[in-house]
Amino acid sequence: MSASQTPPATAVPGDDVPTLLVKIFGKDRPGITAGLFDTLAAYSVDVVDIEQVVTRGRIVLCALITAPATGAEGASEGGLRATVHSWADSLNLQAEIISGRGDNRPRGTGRSHITVLGHPLTAECTAAITAAITSCGGNIDRIFRLAKYPVTAVEFAVSGAATDALRSVLAPEAALLGVDVAVVSAGLQRRAQRLVVMDVDSTLIQDEVIELFAAHAGCEAEVAEVTAQAMRGELDFEQSLHARVALLAGLDASVVEAVRKEVRLTPGARTLVRTLKRLGYQVGVVSGGFTQVTDALQEELGLDFAAANTLEIADGKFTGKVTGEIVDRAGKARLLRSFAQQAGVPLAQTVAIGDGANDLDMLNTAGLGVAFNAKPVVREAAHTAVNVPFLDTVLYLLGITREEVEAAETHVE
């Protein structure tokens, strides 16, 4: 058919057209869906909608169909009902057929995906989250489990409420309940290529790189004190960076290789990056740490982008200074924008992950900012928070299921 040709009109039942909702329940086995529609085919009905779910080996199959035309022998609604019940009985299934008119009620405006992560996910938490959705005027259209381990991840498709309103109500509720909740707008952009940018220390890796270098220099206590001063607000990031790096002056640069070997990836980090890359996403890191480590991580993980501070080395020794532009709080947000421009990805389709106040500008600049095992001030300011020690749980916030992750892991290049 050429582009100029008009496709034939399809029959879409109006509100006054008689329809039947056929519901089948019972033990799942191969062939049930085919058997039901083979049974219905004898009555020349049209399929308006289908929903099917299997939970712990039990199937719930719903088919919304047009009512059969009356008058033809054997084609009455009564005949269809009797035949469907007889077929279901033969398979030890239960059938329910409900008369009505028209299609499903139109979904409300304002559509969102709400992902809930629990470890475990309790009935109490689920009741509170769903009640909060209702309080915003939202209607839950579909529920789907994304993962059963290492956390239980469930996604709700919600309509009738603004995404921002849902997020503002659900974020404090989730904090009280001890679960993680992410709210994102529905739409094609969720399926589009994205850019994911992460902090490094205590996010992509379990360590603080400055502390690893300090251990080799024998100045761990001094570095810890400067860090504490920064945490108390007595020093800003740039001041604390220069003060800590100054303590490394004279350290032999050969320790870089030793520190690289000491770095421990966060559980799930490798899976997160590998899965995102296989899906065609671009992945980068920005760090207030040092290129001496991030460059190695970029090569090891195949990252598309990496930026960090650089420790100055002269005559094989650390000088106690950093070179180039400082990667601080504002710098991380600036680099996110730069990476997005280079990747050809709108900021609305970027994801930023971090744990500290130094990451806040970046988290708020991204389309989705994820606070990963973060301090309270960061959790409160970010779009969503993940408080389990598995970095790959971020995949569930993007609508990627555990089964899809495992399929990617077993994929042979």
Secondary structure by P-SEA (a helix, b strand, c coil): ccccccccccccccccbbbbbbbbbccccccaaaaaaaaaccccccccbbbbbbcccbbbbbbbbcccccccccccaaaaaaaaaaaaaaacbbbbbbbbcccccccccbbbbbbbbbccccaaaaaaaaaaaaaaccccccccccccccbbbbbbbcccccaaaaaaaaaaaaaaacbbbbbbbbccccccbbbbbbbcccccccccaaaaaaaaaccaaaaaaaaaaaaaccccaaaaaaaaaaaaccccccaaaaaaaacccccaaaaaaaaaaaaccccccccccccccaaaaaaaacccbbbbbbbbbcccccccccccccccaaaaaaaaaaaaaaaccccccbbbbbccccaaaaaaaccbbbbccccaaaaaaccccccccccccccccccccaaaaaaaaaccc
